[in-house]
Amino acid sequence: MIESLSRLPKVPADRLARPFMRFLRIEAMAGAVLLLSTLLALALANSPWSVPFLALWDTHVGILLGSIEISRSLKHWINDGLMTLFFFVIALELKRELVLGELRDLRVAALPVAAAIGGMIAPVSVFLLVVDGGPGKSGWGTVMSTDTAFVIGCLAVLGSRIPQNLRLFLLSLAIFDDVGAILVVAVGYGGHPNWLALGAAGLGLMTVATIARLGVRGLPVYFALGGGIWLALDVSGIHATLTGVILGLMTPARSWVSDRRLHAILSRVIAYPPGNHWSGDRTARRDLHRAGIATREALSPIERLEIALHPWVAFAILPLFALANAGVPVRGTEFDPRLTTAIFAAFVIGKPVGVILFSYVAVKSRLGIRPSELSWGLLAAGGLLTGIGFTMALFIADLAFEAALLNSVKLGVLGASVISAAMGLVLLTWLTSAGRSAART
């Protein structure tokens, strides 16, 4: 009792801040794991084991059911299958912030939305300008998005010196442009539409919405339906990873059991004196069962799914993706200098220019609010970090470019990510150094 009274009372804001901070901590650690996986992929791709390492990802894996065969390369299953869970978690966090977090205020949300739009338009413009109609011009979608894990990992390097508003701004921006990029992928880099398969996917989504309204809360049911929707979209010509975005945004953000009801249910269990009350068909057993359901359902589906899936995405799926996609054999490989330069310039120059310019327009037009802690200097440094496009850039590149151009694109992405991270960290270090007032005005 004395221990609990010695602490400050909890406020509702604590419940909103904790999931956000947990997401940031996992993303920060994921950035380090992702970096190690990238370096390992580069080392193996340029080692004596290069040929078997690169060939491993082209190994076909699938299932055969009578005359029906579902077979894909290992790389395809990772990029199109497992990465669906990555987009699902990204969409969950976006909805949580929009419904429960600071982005509930439309003017607060408008700033990262404007920055994300600028961070998509400007780099695409730079890319097309440099490519100038040459090979690979159709791969403009590659330069649209920011790598969430690496950006948050860079901010974690400076720890508490970074204002929380900058973390929220960059996380929101990265999530918005990730969602924007996957929508572009779904429409721009899919095949010819199969309307029957699209109808089946639509029917699956209607089923999900209907059973959610009827009160079905068993997660295995939704995962089974999600798998069916993924298969339908995969056949339809729309990129199947869109399944993760749609289902993430459809997931309820509010809990089924309120705090008040939870306390009332738990109080019935606590009221029983010590003893064997929980066996047999008794009221006490029913109370205990009800308490178990209530404690689970006191967390919203978004929180439960993020807690369950986010570590798997951060520490298994993304590193596996890096191993499958980041290996660039340097020796004996021909590169297209113009294409590599276009990718590099789009991220290093186009991204920060678009983010800063559109943020400035949003604030000056009073569509968006810039928090007082988020100075223009900090925002500019954050803009430099958005040039780290790694995960989504490699994901889209694999869809948008011919195999002969992929290594040129990967080299541009990797180079831009390294330079953007270095410039952003140097500027942030200077702005947040002791006695520097620019970061506080």
Secondary structure, 3 states (H helix, E strand, C coil): CHHHHCCCCCCHHHHHHHHHHHHHHHHHHHHHHHHHHHHHHHHHHCCCCHHHHHHHCCCEEEEEECCEEEEEEHHHHHHHHHHHHHHHHHHHHHHHHHHCCHHHCHHHHHHHHHHHHHHHHHHHHHHHHHHCCCCCHHHHHHHCCCCHHHHHHHHHHCHHHCCHHHHHHHHHHHHHHHHHHHHHHHHHCCCCCCHHHHHHHHHHHHHHHHHHHHCCCCHHHHHHHHHHHHHHHHHHCCCCCHHHHHHHHHCCCCCCCCHHHHHHHHHHHHCCCCCCCCCCCCHHHHHHHHHHHHHHHCCCHHHHHHHHHHHHHHHHHHHHHHHHHCCCCCCCCCCCHHHHHHHHHHHHHHHHHHHHHHHHHHHHCCCCCCCCCCCHHHHHHHHHHCCCCHHHHHHHHHHHCCHHHHHHHHHHHHHHHHHHHHHHHHHHHHHCCCCCCHHHC
